[in-house]
Amino acid sequence: MGQPTHAQNWWRSAVIYQVYVRSFADGDGDGTGDLAGVRAKLPYLAELGVDALWFNPWYLSPMKDGGYDVADYRVIDPAFGTLAEAEKLIAEAKELGIRTLVDIVPNHVSDQHPWFRAALAQGPERELFHFRPGRGEHGELPPNDWPSQFAGSAEPVWTRLPDGTWYLHLFTPEQPDLNWAHPAVRQEHEEILRFWFERGVAGVRIDSAALLAKDPDLPDFVEGRDPHPYVDRDELHDIYRSWRTVADAYDGIFVGEVWLPDTERFARYLRPDELHTAFNFSFLSCPWDAGRLRTSIDETLAEHAPVGAPATWVLCNHDVTRTVTRYGRADSGFDFATKAFGTPTDLALGTRRARAGALLSLALPGAVYLYQGEELGLPEAEIPRDRIQDPMHFRSGGTDPGRDGCRVPLPWTADAPYAGFGGEPWLPQPSGWSAYAADLQAADPGSMLSLYRAALTIRPEFGDGPLTWLPTPEGVLAFARAGQEGRLLCVVNLADAPADLPVHSRLLLGSGPLDPQGRLPKDTAVWLRG
């Protein structure tokens, strides 16, 4: 058997663009992004230079949690379009050299899913979920005391039905957890994978990938208990080995959403017969600090090395504060527990750092995920309280601003109504949003969009080899990669003073200009040919 070709290994160094359909582009003018809008923007995505698109759930859903409450995996939600349109989109993107990944949410379904509706009617489908009698003299207490998976939420993960029984939902009551110990649940999801692979998708992103399996006794939560009653249980690996067999039949790939502090256990999901890749949340949540970033990079590469899996790098996604805003705050890291209304932000500082962070992440070995609008330098929007839709806000008692601020519909055309998004957006665009419009930035060589386009043009030269750190003053990061046409260097200055550049033959790209003495200013990054 020969060595895998570059085409087969595309995912090891790909740039994958995350599409949150509801906020990307509105093709029919109803204020909600849709597949027609995405299809119209495929030339933009091709010019940007991405290798693949990852779509957040586009399935039939009541939208109680932004589409992560799925009612039918084989039906596109009418707000977005039809299955035929999805098939056209997958095919049209492929013609432009862009692959497609879809999002699967295996931990739970919508309470409108046929299985759960049958379960509520006392059908045998109850076995496909976690129904239990309550505790207390009259069953009035939840079956256990597990905490909610929504940060800051003290609400129970059990809901009582009129017949007195309770059902488990680690997220909202509209998202009942599936019982993965039941063979029908496993069979259904493998059939769902085949359904989408047969329609041409190249891969699948797995939501909440470490939560599926539950301790069958559903014991009370005890901090530090090993094994955990519902996180990272050993039974998961058999599930993903079965999934890998399905994916291999279609040359498909997986990326898992795996939040685990234990690097050894994290790496188990990336063994050759399980998931291909997993998201790297250490780098995403890391503050703008040279030492912390280097540690995150080193630890990430080290945890992937034993299983031969590529790292993934991401600065932002549909759940976290946008990079420009996060990097412009006194605390430039990210933690769900610390999100608050009215946090002071220096957007000019955040933008400089986000430009430098883009070059840093794109120069690292592995794959990169780019959330829509990051290439436009969009800041986090503060949504008026009466327009917030995210359940995370409501389940926190109104203290958490929620995730809507990074989901505001994109600005495409500066002089068009609603910045060219389409109809009146489902979330309000802030005043001045049109200043970030793609058409303005495409014409400006100094814009964030122009920086990303240039970076994605050059990035393949870095190849997929390892990095070597170079000696630098404190606060400066510099590493070399063995590029396709000689050594390439990435230098990022996070120190207070300008930094001298290492010996090089050519400046390929900079996040900002050098100073008059040819030194690298603070919060600036460059790519150099060695």
C-alpha positions, 0 to 999 in steps of 0.5 A: 500500500503506497503512501497517502497522497497530498489530496488524501492528506488535505486536512492536515494543513487545511484552512477551514472557514466556519460558516454560521449560515444564519448570519452569513448572507441572506439570499431571499431577503427575509433577514435570515442567512441561507444556502442561496446566500452562501452559494452567491458568495462562493467566489468570495470564499474561493478568492479568500483562498480557503480549502474547506467550509464547515457549516454549523447545523443547517438541519430542521430545528426549532432554533432554541439553541442556534440550530444545535437542537436538531429535529431531523438530520436529513432535512434542511431547515426551511429558513436556510433552504432545501436538501437539493440546495445543500447538494448544489452548494456542496457540488458548486464549492467542490468545483471551486476546489472547496470541500464541505464539512457538516456539523453533527450533534450526537449528544442530544436532539430537539424535543421536537425530534420524532423519537422524543415526541414518541417518548413523551407519548409513552412509546418504547422510544423512551429507552433512547433517552434518559428517563428516570423517577425523581427522588424525594417522598413524592419524586419531586426532586431531580434524579441527580445533581449534575450541573448544567453545561451552560456556563454560569447556569445554576438551572437543573439538567432534569425536567419533570413531565406531567406523569412525574418522570424526569428526563436528562438534558445537559443543555436546555430542556429543549435538548434531551440527551440521547442514551448512547448505550442503546444500539438504535442510537448508534445505528441511526448516527452511523446512517446519518454519517453515510447519508451526508458522505454520500452527498459529497461532504468531505468531513464531519465536525462532532459537537460536544464529542466528549459528553455522549456516554453516561454512567448508567447509574447516573450517580450524583456529581462528585468533583474529581471523581474518576471516571467522570459520570458523563465526560470523557468516558472510555465507552466513547472510544468504541463509538468513534472507532465505529464512526471511523470505519464509516468515514474511511469508506468515503475518505471522510474526516472528523474534527471533534469538539473535545474540551479536556484539560488532560492532554494524554486523555485528549490525545486518545481521541486522535489515535489512528483509528478514531478521530482525525483532528480535534479543536485546540481550545488552549490556543483559542482561550490563551491571552495575548502573552508571549510566554503563555502563547509559546507554552500553548503551542508547545503543549499542543504540538507535544500532545498531538505528536505521539499519535501523529495527528495534526494540531488545529489552530483557531482564534474565534468561533461562534461561541466565543468573543471575537478576536479583535474585541478579546485582544483589546481588553485588559484580560485578553484570554477567554473564559465563559465564566468571566463574560460580562456586559460593558467590558472596556475594549480598545478596538485599535489595540485589539485590531493590531493584535488580531492582525498579528495573531492571524499571521501567527496562527496561519504560520503554525504546523497543522490546520487552521479554522477561520470563523466567518467575519474574522477576515473582516476584523469584525468586533464583538457586538453588544446586543441590546438586552431586548434583542438577545436570543441566546439561551446562555443569556437567559439561563444565566439569569441575565448576567451573561451577555451570551454568544449573539455578539459574535453572530451578528450578520456580516457586512458585504456592501457598504452602501446597501441596506443592512450593509448588503446582508439582505433583509433586516437581520435577525440580530441587529447590526451595530451602527458603523457596521458598514465600515467593515464591509467586504467590498470596501476592504477588497479595495483597500490593500491595508485592510484585514481582508487583504491581509488574510488573502495575502496570507492564505496565498503564501501559507502553502509555502510553509508546508507541513513540517515541524517548527523550530524556535529561534532565540529572541528577547523576552516578549518576542516569538520567532520560529522557522519552518522548512518551507517548500522553497527554503526556510520561512520565519514567523516573528511576533513582537508582544514586547513593549519595545521594537524588536530587531528582525533575524537575518533574512533575505526577504520580507514576505508579509507583515501585519503592519509596517516596520518602524523607520529603523527596520525593526518590528513594532509592538503587537506586529508580526511578519513572515520572512524568507530565511 
